Amino acid sequence: MRNSQFCFHHNPDITDQEKKAARIKGGKANRAEIERSKPEMSIKTTQDVALLLAGLINDIRAGEIDIRIANCIGYLSGHLLKAMEVSELSKRLEAVEETLNQFKNDNTR
């Protein structure tokens, strides 16, 4: 607390009733409200992620979205992009392995 050597819960100037009310409230004021009016977005390609992030940037700049929610979406988008990348590489590797196996089988005959 500013201008005090005590934290909120140890400050003798704060009544027990105020401390109890703060415990009951338990950080509810810190929760970010999620706007549910936006339609669900299908995110299947990297272009979809780019569109999501572009929209998110505009929402942040317009003050339409809580920054904590925006940070969460940005963080999860990074994981989604990585998963898409790994999935694509896995498909390509399988195709290469299949081609190599066909090549080996053709040469052993």
C-alpha positions in Angstrom: 0.0 0.0 0.0 1.3 3.4 -0.9 2.6 5.6 1.9 2.3 2.7 4.4 4.9 0.3 5.8 2.2 -2.4 5.9 0.5 -4.5 3.3 -3.3 -4.5 3.1 -3.8 -7.5 5.4 -1.4 -6.3 8.1 -2.3 -2.6 8.0 -3.8 -1.6 11.4 -5.8 1.2 9.7 -7.9 -1.4 7.7 -10.8 -2.8 9.7 -11.3 -6.6 10.1 -14.6 -6.1 8.2 -12.8 -4.6 5.2 -10.2 -7.4 5.2 -12.9 -10.0 5.3 -14.8 -8.3 2.5 -11.6 -8.3 0.4 -11.0 -12.0 1.1 -14.6 -12.8 0.1 -14.3 -10.8 -3.1 -11.1 -12.9 -3.7 -9.8 -11.2 -6.8 -13.1 -11.2 -8.7 -12.4 -7.6 -9.8 -9.2 -8.9 -11.5 -11.1 -11.3 -13.8 -11.2 -10.3 -17.4 -14.6 -10.2 -19.0 -14.9 -12.1 -22.3 -17.1 -10.7 -25.0 -19.3 -13.5 -26.2 -21.0 -11.6 -29.1 -18.2 -12.4 -31.5 -18.9 -15.4 -33.8 -16.8 -18.5 -33.5 -13.9 -18.5 -35.9 -12.6 -21.5 -37.7 -8.8 -21.6 -37.5 -7.4 -24.3 -39.8 -4.6 -22.5 -41.7 -1.8 -20.1 -41.0 -3.8 -17.5 -42.9 -6.6 -18.0 -40.4 -4.2 -17.3 -37.5 -3.0 -14.2 -39.3 -6.5 -13.0 -39.7 -7.3 -13.7 -36.0 -4.2 -11.8 -34.9 -4.9 -8.9 -37.2 -8.4 -8.6 -35.9 -7.1 -8.9 -32.3 -4.6 -6.0 -32.9 -7.5 -3.9 -34.2 -9.7 -4.8 -31.2 -6.9 -3.9 -28.8 -6.3 -0.6 -30.5 -10.0 0.2 -30.4 -10.1 -0.7 -26.7 -12.6 -3.5 -27.4 -10.8 -6.3 -25.7 -9.1 -6.8 -22.4 -5.3 -6.9 -22.8 -5.1 -10.0 -20.7 -7.4 -11.9 -23.1 -5.4 -10.5 -26.0 -2.2 -11.8 -24.5 -3.7 -15.2 -23.9 -5.0 -15.4 -27.5 -1.6 -14.3 -28.8 0.2 -16.9 -26.7 -2.1 -19.7 -27.7 -1.9 -18.6 -31.4 1.8 -19.1 -31.2 1.3 -22.7 -29.9 -1.3 -23.3 -32.7 1.1 -22.1 -35.4 3.8 -24.4 -34.0 1.4 -27.4 -33.9 0.4 -26.6 -37.6 4.1 -26.5 -38.5 4.9 -29.8 -36.8 1.8 -31.4 -38.4 2.8 -30.2 -41.9 6.4 -31.4 -41.4 5.2 -34.7 -40.2 3.0 -35.1 -43.4 5.9 -34.2 -45.6 8.2 -36.6 -43.9 5.7 -39.5 -44.3 5.4 -38.7 -48.0 9.2 -38.7 -48.4 9.5 -42.0 -46.4 6.8 -43.6 -48.6 8.5 -42.5 -51.7 11.8 -43.9 -50.4 10.2 -47.2 -49.5 8.6 -47.5 -53.0 12.0 -46.7 -54.5 13.7 -49.4 -52.4 11.0 -51.9 -53.3 11.3 -51.1 -57.0 15.1 -51.6 -56.9 15.0 -54.9 -55.1 12.9 -56.6 -57.7 
